[in-house]
Amino acid sequence: MPHLVDRYIQLPAAAMGSPKLKTVPKAIHNHLRGFPVVNGQLTQLSAKVRDYVEQSAALCQPDKIHIVDGSDQESKNLLKLLHIQGTIQPLPKYDNCWLARTNPADVARVESKTFICTEKREQAIPTTKEGVNGALGNWISPEGYEEAIQKRFPGCMKGRTMYVVPFSMGPIASPLSKVGIEITDSAYVVNSMRIMTRMGEQVLDKLSDNSDFVKCLHSVGTPANGKISMPSWPCDPERTIILHKPDLNEIVSYGSGYGGNSLLGKKCFALRIGSTIAQREGWLAEHMLILGITNPNGDKKYIAAAFPSACGKTNLAMMTPTLPGYKVECVGDDIAWMKFDSKGQLRAINPENGFFGVAPGTSYATNPNAMKTVFKNTLFTNVASTSDGGVFWEGMESEIAPGIEITDWLGQPWKMNETKTPAAHPNSRFCSPADQCPIIDPAWEDNEGVPISAILFGGRRPEGVPLVYEANSWAHGVFIGSAMRSESTAAAEHKGKVIMNDPFAMRPFFGYNFGDYLKHWLSMEQRAVAVGGSVPKVFHVNWFRKDGSGKFLWPGFGENSRVLDWIIRRIDGEECSQQTPIGRIPAQGALNTDGMSQRVDEKQLFSIPKQFWLKEVEEIKQYYDNQLPHDIPTEITKEWQELKSRVEDM
């Protein structure tokens, strides 16, 4: 099947001797010239990469092509260019830090405009109950896919530079890594991708054998009327669309310059396309942090954890334990690619090279390691700025000196306790190199990955769900992941704090039918056993339970090490749990609360209210019936039925 741009190949107008674009056969295109390469040489590119670049240039019509080398000097030049354009401003208080302010219409992932393209709808998303809107992804037909591209991309890069960004998801030499080429017209994206991935000439060297790669085409776009409302942040929010074609390992993104919509290695590649590759190849691509935790005896375990965005992944991954003698080290805070090795041990890599973290709420009190990471070589987006050349966001109040003036993310004066609107956008971000983290794990770039001993699921559940419980089996653990629910967050378009189903914290990121995804997860146990191994234990955690007056029952942050301590003891087989209808919780006195600054009501924290869980069970069933009535695996139905029976017998 020809690549998508083959069908829209066009010569530059100058080459045609006419201001109008004319379609030409691909045979002529193979000899196209007229797009000056201002950095790098086309001879650097393998035949497949060169073909993709030339096709993309013919479609998008840039003024020039820049083959990204990933060097320090290139980064400095692009930052200077972005500064001149008004896209970023320097933050002289810190070392090589910059602040970008986006168009206010371009501030979050656009899930409603994100599509998976397959031949048949049911390959991409489950068939829902009649009259019910699907909540597990959006499908687009191959015809709709091509039409969407044709309406947006021809000539979209006129007057701009087309950057060719070669990047690796994961350490370049790791057998678990995958390679992509992102074509973009945004220097902001280039600099962000330099932080978030291994990017540059080393990747082109890896592709010199003419091997395949994931194709990622991105443009910030130009509105149909040609008028860009904010020249420092061009975008086309009315026509924004993010497309994925798993069969071709292809991503196409138009109209947004923000985060996950434009840094195509992140959610688009690492999760949506990544999950489809993982299904084909027999591994897992997941929205999970990875941390290493060492107990006072020197025994180290690695844990992966899936939480929805803004539910504490970064805080847990960079935790400073309050339990004496414990040490936590960070492998990654957002994505885990996991595969069983030849001995049946599940191993994980962090395919990213940086942190793209939510800024509000991050402080020296909540996450000192993040704060020690972000004030060097960092690109901030949509946070507030301070008159002394620094940044500000909600939660940083104690870090601001008296007399410092604050300018909000929209460029307006902002006064604490007076201005009604937030200083920083709730989804404002820091983009920082991972190797700057003071507790980065020594093995974070090991080519074989780190051994995973436990998988955690969790979300924001203000009532009814205990602090921690352990799954009874692998199938029960997969069921728990499928039934995950959480208060919605600012990372997506949803408004208000409503409890949303977010299975595996992957609801916006599935690359294929969720029913098939569940079957794939269930199959992992057989894969492990087949090579003499076993699957990790599965747990559910909830740091966010509240009492009747709305106060958190658990202090969280560094105190979460006490929960990890109990999990480690369970991994080691210690009898420190008690069975409940929903799973195993710590036995009375088994959770180490010695020395806690806050008195904890363990009875309330671990209570399992029958009426709450009867309702929970019915809402889970309603979700399954509505969203995947034809696709749910029998093992998941069985686990639900057994949970219902146990709760009814409470």
N, C-alpha and C positions, 0 to 999 in steps of 0.2 A: 504494500500500500504506500503510495507516495506521501511524503511529508506534507503537512497542511499548507505550507506556503507555496508548494509547487504549483498549486492551482491559481495562485494570484501573482505570479512572477511578473515584474514590470521593470523595464529599463528606466534609468534616470531620465527625466524630461529632456535634459541637455543632450543626452546621447541620441534621443529620438528626433531632435530638431523641432520639438513642439512642446508647448506648455502642458499639453494633455498627456496623461499617462496611458500607455498602450500595452496591452498584454502581449507577451512574446513566448514562443515555445521554449521549453526547458533546454533544448539543445543549444539555443543561442545563449541562454542564461549561463551555461557552464563556462562561457568565455567572457562574461561580463567584466568590465572595468568601469572606472568613473566614480568609485567610492574611495577617496584617498585614505590610506591607513596612516594615522598620525602617531601611533605608538605600536611597536612590534612589527613583525613581518608575517604576511600570509603564509610564507614558507615554513613558519613555526608550526602550523596547524596540520594535523592529520587530514587525510582526504575527507573523512566523514565530518570533522569539525569545520573544515573550510567550506564544504558544501552547505552545511547548516548556516554558517555565517553569511555566505553569499546569498543564499535563499532569503534569509531574514532581512538582509540589507535591501534586496530587490523589492521585498514586500513593504518595508517600513520607510525607505527612502531617506536615510540620514544624510547629513552633510559630510560626515567623515566617520571612520572606524578607529576605535582605540582598543587594541588587544591588551588586556590587563596583565601586568607582570607581578603584581603583589608586593612591589618594593616599597621601602620607607619613603623614598623620594617621590614616587608616584602618588602615594597617599598624601604627602604634604602638598603636592601640586593640586590635587583634587580638592583638598580641604580649603586651600587658598581660593580656588575657583568658586566653591560653594559660598565662601565668605563674601567674595565680590558680588555674587548673585543675590546675596541677602538671605540665602537659605539657612545658613548657620551663623552664629556669632561666637567669638572666643570667650572662654571663661578663665580669665587670667589668674584667678585664685588657685587654680589647679594646674596640673601638668598635662598639656595637650588634650584638654577637654573642650567640648563644643556643645552648643545648644541649638537645636532645630525647632522651629515652630511651624506646624503644618497648617494647611487650609483647615478651618474648623469643621468642614464637611468631610474631612479625611482623617479620622482619629481612631478607628477600630477595625478589626476583622469584619468583613462584610459577608457573613454566613449566608444571607438570603440571596447573594449574587455569586455564590460559589457552587460549581457544578462538576459532576463526574460524567464523562461521556463514554458510553458503552453501546454495543449494538442493540442489546435488549435492556429495558429499564430494570428488570429484576436482577441483573448482574450488579447494578450499582446500589440500588436501595430496595428495601423490602416493600412488598405490596401491602398497603395498609387496609384496614377495615373500611368498607364503603362509607364515604362521607367524611372520613378523617384525613386531615392534612398530615403528611409525613414529616417527622422530626429527626430523621436519621440520614440527612443528606438530600441533595437535589440532583436530579438526572437531566441530562440533555442529550438529544439524539445526535448522531453524526452529522445529519443535515443541519440541525440547529447550531451545532458547534462551528461548522464551516461558515454558516451565515453570520454568526456573531463575530467571527474573525474578519470576514469580508466587510462588514459594516464599520469596523473600528480601525483595523491595522493599516490598510493601504495608505502610505504617505504619512503615518502618524509621527515619524521622527524627523520630518522636514525641519531644517534649521538647527538640528541637534546632533550631538555626538552619539554614536552607537557604541556602547562598551561591550566587549566580549569578556565575560568573567568565567574562567575555568576554576572549578572548586571541587573539593573532596569533602563528603560527609563522613567524618571519621578520620583517624590517622591514615596518611596516604598509603602506608605499607600494610595496613590491616586487611586481612581477608574478609572482614565484616563490613568494610567501607564501600561506598559507592560514589561515583563521580558524575558531575553535571557541568553543563555550560549554560550560564545565564546571559542572555542578550538583554540589555537594558539601556534606556536613555537617561538614567538618573545617576549622577555622581554620588549622591547620598546613599543610594543602594550599593554602589561599588564599595564605598568606605565601610558601610555596615556589614557587607558580606566578607570583607577582609577580616573583621573582628569575629564574625559568627561562624566562618568556615576556614578550612585550609585552602588558600586561594593563590593562584598565580602560576608561574612557569613550571613548577614541579608537577602540577596537575597536567599541563600540556605534555610534559615528558612522559607521564604515565599513559597518556592517550596516543603516544607516538606509534603504537602497534596497530592503530586504526580500530581500536575496540569501541564498543558502544558506550553511550553516556545518556543521562537524562537531559532532555531538551527543555530549556526554560526560557520562554520568550516573554519579556515584560516591557511595557511602556506606560509612563504616567499619563499619556494620552493628551488629546487636545479636544475641547468641547466642539460639538458639531457646528456651532456658530463661529468658531475660531477665536473666541474671546476667553482668555485665561484670567479668572477673577483675581488671582493672587500670584503674580509672576515669580515670586520667590519660592512658591510651592505649586507648580503646575499639576493639575489633576483633572479628571473628568468624572466627578462623582455621579452624575446622572446616568452615565453609560458604563460605570465600572463593572467588570466581570472577571471572574477567576475560573479558569477551565482546566480540567485534568483529563487526559486520555491514557488510562493505564495500559492498554494494549500496545501503545507506542512509547511508553515512558515519557510522556510529553505534558508540559505545563504551559499554559498561556494566560497571562495576566495583563489586564488593561485598565487604566483609569485611576489607579491609586498608587501613591508613593509610600504608603504607611506600612511599617512592620511586616506582619505575616502575609499581607497582600502583595508585597513587593520583594521581600527577602525570600526568594522562592526555595532556597534550601531549607527553610524552617518548616512550617506546618505543611506546605504544599508537597515538598519532596520527602522530608523526614517522616511524615505521617501518612498523607493521602496516597502518594505514589509509593512511598516506602512500605506501607501495609500491603499493597497489592504485590509488590516484589517479594515481600516476606511470605505471603501466602503461597506464591508459586514455588519458592525455594525452601520453605519449611522452617521459618523463624518468626520472630515477633518484632514489629516496629511500633513502639508505644509512647504515649504521652506520660512519661515517668521520669522522676529524678532518680539518681543513683548516689548512694552514700556508703562510705565505709565507717563502721563503728568498732572501736577497740575497747574491751573491758579492762578492769584493773589487772587481770591475769595475763594481759597481752594477747588474748584471743580476738581475732578480727573477723567480722562478718560484713558482707555487702548486702544491701537492701535496695530494692527498687520500689517506688511508690507512685501511684497514679492519683492525682488530685486535679480538679478543674482549675483553670487559670485563676490567680489571685486567691487561692485557698491555702497558701503556705508552702508551696513546693520549694521555693528559693530559701525561705527561712529554715525549713527542715534540712535541706541539703547543706546549708552553711551553719548549722546549729552549734552553739557553744554550750556543751552539756553542763548542767548544774550538779549532776552526780559526781562525786569525787572519783578520780581515777579513770574516768571515761574520756575518750577522744573521738570526735567525729571528723571525717575528712570527706571532701566533696569530689565526686566524679562528674556529676552533671546535675542541672536543676530543672530540666524540661523534657528531654527526649532520651529514650533507651532503645537500642537495637540489641536484641537478645537471641542467642542461638545455642543449642546444646552442642557441646564438643564431643569428641569421639568416645569419651568416658561417661557421657550422660550428665555432665555438669552444665547447667545453664550459665552462659557467660554473656556479659553485656559490655557494650561500648556506648559512650556518649558521642553521637555523630557530630555534635556541634563543637565549636572552638571558642565560644563566648557565652555570655549571659545577656539575655534580652528580658530584663526583669521589670516588673511593675514597681514604680518608684514610691507612690504614696503608701505610707505605713512603714517604710523602711527607715530605720534610725539606729543609732548606736545602742539604744535600749533593746530594740527588737531583733536586729541582725547586724551586730558589729562587724562580722566578717564581710558582709556585703558592702558596708560603708568603707571598709579598708580596701575594697576592690575597685570601687567606682570612680575615685577621684584622680584617675590617671588614664590617659589614652581612651577616654570614654566619649561616646556620642549620646547626649541626652536629647529626648524628644518630648515636647509639650509639658515640661516642668516649668516652674517659675524661676526667675533670675533675681539676684540680689545686687545691691549697689556696690558691694565690694568685689564683684566679679565672680560670684558663686551661684549656687542653685538653691531652690527651696521647694518643698512639697509638704502636703499635709502629713503630720506625724513627725516632722523635723523641728518642731517649735523650740525645743530646748537647745538646738544646735545653732540658733541665730542670735548673734550679739545685739545688744541694745543699739538703737539708732540706725540699724540697717534698713534701707528701703527695699521693698519687694515689688517686682513687676510680674504680673500673672502671665499664664501661658498664651493669652491673647494679646500681650503687649501693653496691658493697662495697669495703672497703679493699683496696688492691693494692700489693704491694711488688716492686720490680724485683729480678730474679734469685731471688725467693723464691716468689711466687705462680705456680702452674702454669698457670692459665688466662689467656687474653689480656686485656690492659687494655681494649682497644677491640675491638668486634666486627670480624672480618675484612672485613666488607662495610660498615663504618661510613663515613659520607659527610660531605662539606662541600658546602653549597649556597650559591654565591657569585655576585654579579653579574659578568658577563663584562667590562664596561667598567672594572672595577677592576684587571684584569690589566695589569702594567706593560709588557708587550710585545703588547698587543692591536693587531691590524693596522689601519692607518688606513682600509682599505677594507672592514672587517669588516661594515659595515652598508650597503654600496653596493647599491642596488636591483637592479642588473643582475647582481650576483654577481662573483666573481673568476674569472679564466681558469685552468683546470686543465691542467697540462702533463704530469702523471704520476699514476698510481694505484698505491698500494702495498697488497699483502696481506701478512699475517704473523701469527705466533702464537708460543706458547712451545713450541719444539721442542728438547729437550735434546740430541738426537743426530741426525747424518746430514744435516741441512739447512743449506746454507751461509749465510753472513752476508747475502748479497744475490745475486739473479740476476734477469735480465731476460727477459721473455717474448719468444718469437720472432715473435708476431703478436697481433692483438686476440683471435682465437679461442683461441689458446694462453693468453693472459692470463685469459680467462673460465674456461677449464679450470682454471688455477691457483687462481682464486678458488673454484671449485666443489669443489676437492680440499683446501682449507685444513683443517689439523688443529692442535690446541693442547691443552696441559694445561688441565684444567678449573679454574675460578676460584671464589672465594667469592661472586660476584654472583648465583649461582643455587643451587639446592638440592643439586647434586651433591656427593658427598663424595669426598675423596681425589684425588691427582694422577694422573688417568688421561688418556691421549691421546684426545681426542674430536674427531670431525669437526665442524667449525664453518664451513660454506661461507659465504664472504663476510663472516664474523663476524656473520651474520644468522640463524643456526639458530633462535634463539628468537623471531625478529621477522618472519618472512615473513608477508605478508598474503594470499598466494595460493600456488598450486601451484609448488613449487620448479622443476619442469621448465619451466613457462611463464615463470618468472622468468629462467631461463637463456636461453631463446629471446629474451626481451626484451633482456637484456644483449647478446646476439649481434647483435641488430638495430640496436644503436647505431652500429655502423660504417657501415651503409648510410644511416642518418639523417644522419650527419656528411658523408659524401661527397655526398649529394643536395643539400646547400646549399654545396658547395665547400670543406668543411673536412676534418678528420681526427680520429681518436680519439687520446687520450693514450697514451703508452707505459705498459706495465704491468710492475711489479717485485714480487718477493717478498723480504721481509726476515725475519731471525731473529736477534734480539739475545741469545737465550737458550741457545745451544749450549754444552755443557759438555765438559770433558776427562774422562779416565778416572777422576780422583779427585773428580769432581763440582763442580769449579770452573768458573766461566764463562770461556769463551775470549775474550770481547769485553767490555770494561768498560761499554759502553752509555752512556746518558744523553747528556752533551754530546759524547762521542766519536762519537755517531751522525751528527753533522754531516759526518763523513768519508765516510759512506755516501751521504748526500744530495749531497755534492760530486760523487761519481762519477755519481750518477743525473742530476744537472744536466748534466754533461759528455756523458752519453749522449743526453739530450734534445736537446742542441745538435749532435749528430751526430759527436762526437769518437770516433775509433777507439781506444778504451781498454778493449776487452773481448775475451774469448775464448769460443768456442762450446764448450758441454758438452752431454751428453745431456739435461740438464734445462732448459737455457736459457743465457744469456750471463752469465758472471761477470767481475769485473775481471781484465784482463790482469796478468801478473806485474809488480809495481811500480806498477800504475795506481792502487791505493788509497793515498791520501796518509796515511801513518802518521808523518810527521815530527813530532817533539816530543811523542809520546804518552808518558804517564807509565808506562804498562804495556807491557811487551814482548808483542807479539802473534804467535802461531804461525799465520801466514797459510796455511801448507800444510794444517794441521789444520782451520782455520776455513773453508776453501773446498773441503775434500775432499768427494768425492761417492762414498761407499762403494758398490760394486756390490751387495753382498748386502743392505745397508740399502734401497737403491732398488728392488731386485727385490721385496722384501717390501712396500715402500711402494706400488708399482704394483699389486700383487695386493690389498692392503687397500683401495686406492681403488676398484678394480673391484668388490670384494666390497660396498663401501658403496653404489656405484651399483646393483648387482644387487639388493641388499636393499631399498634405500630408494626407488628410482625405476626399476624395471625396465621400466615402460611409458612413462615420461615423459621420458627423457633425450634431448636433441637429438642428432642424428646427428653434428653438428660436434664435440660433446664426446667422443663415442665415438671419433671419428677421432683427436682429439688424444691420447686415452688410448692408443690402439693405436700411434701414432707414438712416444710416450714409451716404451712398453714395448719396442718394437723397438730404439730407441736405447740404452736401458739394457742390454738383452741383448747388444748389440754392443760394450759397453764393453771 
